[in-house]
Amino acid sequence: MYTLKEKTKDMASFTIGIEMEKFVNLDFDDEIVYINRYGQTKCAFLPEDDDRISGRGNPLLARNEFLTMDEVDKELAGEEM
């Protein structure tokens, strides 16, 4: 899926206090328990609904600034739209 450079792994290991390879192999619940036990702050998850957070959508989509692949092909071919 992805790879991390050794320096990144070293920095992450220093930050979380456990080797990256061990942390990656923990399941989700064990990760939360580890963070809650050894972290300075507890894990907190946002509730499903929060009235203070509202998505307004993608501004590019609202301004109709996305191009279809046909439009891109026409522009690359030098045709006018």
NORLINMO-V609203 format. One record per backbone hydrogen bond with DSSP energy under -1.0 kcal/mol. CO is the residue of the C=O (numbers start at 1). NH is the residue of the N-H. E is the energy in kcal/mol with one decimal. If there is no record, write none. Layout:
# NORLINMO-V609203
{{CO & NH & E} {CO & NH & E}}
This chain:
# NORLINMO-V609203
{{5 & 9 & -2.3} {6 & 10 & -2.6} {7 & 11 & -2.4} {8 & 12 & -2.6} {9 & 13 & -2.8} {10 & 14 & -2.2} {11 & 15 & -2.2} {12 & 16 & -2.8} {13 & 17 & -1.7} {19 & 23 & -2.3} {20 & 24 & -3.0} {21 & 25 & -1.2} {23 & 26 & -1.2} {27 & 31 & -2.2} {28 & 32 & -2.1} {29 & 33 & -2.4} {30 & 34 & -2.5} {31 & 35 & -2.8} {32 & 36 & -2.8} {33 & 37 & -2.1} {34 & 38 & -2.8} {35 & 39 & -2.4} {50 & 53 & -1.5} {58 & 62 & -2.1} {59 & 63 & -1.9} {60 & 65 & -2.9} {61 & 64 & -1.1} {68 & 72 & -2.1} {69 & 73 & -2.7} {70 & 74 & -2.2} {71 & 75 & -2.2} {72 & 76 & -2.6} {73 & 77 & -1.9} {74 & 79 & -2.6}}
